[in-house]
Amino acid sequence: MAQIKTRRTTFSSIVGSAAFREGIEDYQAGRAPDFDKRAGTKGNWHYERGRQYAAHCAGAKRTPEPTRFGRRVSQIAIHDFAAAYGTSVL
């Protein structure tokens, strides 16, 4: 089976996506992963990153940062996710 092509993305794009938020919510609710819910590969990547971020926060005994304040992506959530990602935790 062929591998998909990878593309660059930003932490802001990841954290601001609906799929990332859904991944967090599904993990917190104890729901099994639902990769068929999203069309396209990017949504699945963001969804899985959201699940991993929620698992990381649960392991650290804290709640994930809110991803948005109104229509704006939360800078706190971006920095928190980037810090976890940069330490190879995710």
Summary of the structure (lengths in Angstrom):
residues: 90
radius of gyration: 12.8
end to end distance: 25.2
largest distance: 41.4
contacts: 221
relative contact order: 0.18
helix: 57%
strand: 4%
